[in-house]
Amino acid sequence: MDLIVKLNNFVKGMEIDYAICGGHAIDLFLGYKTRAHKDLDVSVFWEDRDKVVQYMLNDGWDVYEPCGTNHLHKIYDIHNQKRIESNIWCVKPNNPRYTFTEYEKDMFAVEFDTSDQTDLGFVEFLFNTRNDEYFLFAKNHDIKLKLETAILKTGDIPYIAPELALLHKSNRTNITENQLDFDNTLHNLDGEQVKWLENALHIMFPEGHKWCDAILKNN
């Protein structure tokens, strides 16, 4: 967990609300590293986007915003952003894990190493929406979770609740890591967490979802 501690100490300096997300959130919930992770993911909120971008630029990172499959726009200042997708990639200059190829002005294709990330050389920030009371699921704002339930803590490290992390992964169960996260986590969720995840899956996948079948067998 040393890398997550370093990430947490770094992001604290932004003085915004944030939470570790992705597979690392599952590890924080379970209390141990379950698998290799190719990147570091941090959930932040849309209203803080420019602050996040400026903070990373000021610290010397290269900042890119995805614009579709394998297309990235490099951000040099907060006034020149496309804001097409709800995430940004932040990469330390000369990071050997990432190779960026400029194919037109400020637009890049990328190749990267998918092995376990072991240093603080890449961070992906994912922008989410909230209101005064709820964390709103990005793909359907009718799916929501109380803020105090959506963001948990291990020590002083905030992380996205496992049921919410799994919902984000549920549309790509063909990815081995996503299925592994579900398999590792299901038996450790409490009744309310399981109920919320099951209901959310029914909303997102009214035709059915294999994780709903697994939940039914687990009950």
ABEGO torsion letter per residue (X at the ends): XAAAAAAAAAAAAAGBBBBBBEAAAAAAAAGBBABBBABBBBBBBAAAAAAAAAAAAAAGBBBBBBAEBGBBBBBABAABBAGABABBBBBBBGBAABBBBBABBGBBBBBBBABBBABBABBBBBBBBBBAABBBBAABAABBBBAAAABBBBEABBBBBAAAAAAAAAABAABAAAAAAAAAAAAABBAAAAAAAAAAAAAABAAEBAAAAAAAAAX
